[in-house]
């Protein structure tokens, strides 16, 4: 009778357990990364939002030779 080189019956549960542990750890890492991204960038990031809002609008200076109102 030939010898069995690899014990597949006993290594199968270990493989399944390792696979489950790998997926659980991967899911935890993804959840942590999402939570960190939400904490850093806010819940709904708005692209193009100005960094500072001016308190008063700057009036442009018009240089003209004619007096205003004419």
C-alpha positions as CSV (number, residue, x, y, z in Angstrom):
1,X,0.0,0.0,0.0
2,X,1.5,3.4,-1.0
3,X,2.4,5.9,1.7
4,X,0.4,9.1,1.9
5,X,2.9,12.0,1.5
6,X,0.6,14.9,2.4
7,X,-1.9,14.6,5.1
8,X,-4.8,16.4,3.4
9,X,-7.4,15.3,5.9
10,X,-5.9,17.1,8.9
11,X,-4.6,20.1,7.0
12,X,-7.9,21.0,5.5
13,X,-9.4,22.6,8.7
14,X,-6.2,24.5,9.3
15,X,-6.4,25.9,5.7
16,X,-10.0,27.0,6.1
17,X,-9.3,28.6,9.5
18,X,-6.3,30.4,8.0
19,X,-8.4,31.6,5.1
20,X,-11.2,32.9,7.4
21,X,-8.6,34.7,9.6
22,X,-7.1,36.3,6.6
23,X,-10.4,37.6,5.3
24,X,-11.4,38.9,8.8
25,X,-8.1,40.7,9.2
26,X,-8.5,42.2,5.7
27,X,-12.0,43.4,6.5
28,X,-10.9,45.0,9.7
29,X,-8.0,46.8,8.0
30,X,-10.4,48.1,5.3
31,X,-12.9,49.3,7.9
32,X,-10.1,51.1,9.8
33,X,-8.9,52.8,6.6
34,X,-12.4,53.9,5.8
35,X,-12.9,55.3,9.3
36,X,-9.6,57.2,9.1
37,X,-10.5,58.6,5.7
38,X,-13.8,59.8,7.0
39,X,-12.1,61.4,10.1
40,X,-9.5,63.2,7.9
41,X,-11.6,64.3,5.0
42,X,-15.0,64.6,6.5
43,X,-18.1,62.6,5.8
44,X,-18.9,64.1,2.4
45,X,-15.9,65.9,1.0
46,X,-16.8,68.9,-1.2
47,X,-14.2,69.4,-4.0
48,X,-13.4,73.0,-4.9
49,X,-14.6,74.4,-1.6
50,X,-12.6,77.5,-0.7
51,X,-10.2,77.3,2.2
52,X,-11.0,80.7,3.6
53,X,-14.1,82.8,3.1
54,X,-13.4,86.5,2.9
55,X,-15.4,88.6,5.4
56,X,-15.9,91.5,3.0
57,X,-15.8,91.6,-0.8
58,X,-12.9,93.5,-2.3
59,X,-14.1,96.3,-4.5
60,X,-12.1,96.6,-7.7
61,X,-10.5,99.9,-8.4
62,X,-11.4,101.4,-11.7
63,X,-9.0,103.9,-13.2
64,X,-10.8,106.1,-15.7
65,X,-10.3,109.7,-16.9
66,X,-14.0,110.3,-16.8
67,X,-15.8,111.2,-13.5
68,X,-18.1,108.5,-12.1
69,X,-21.7,108.7,-13.2
70,X,-21.2,110.0,-16.7
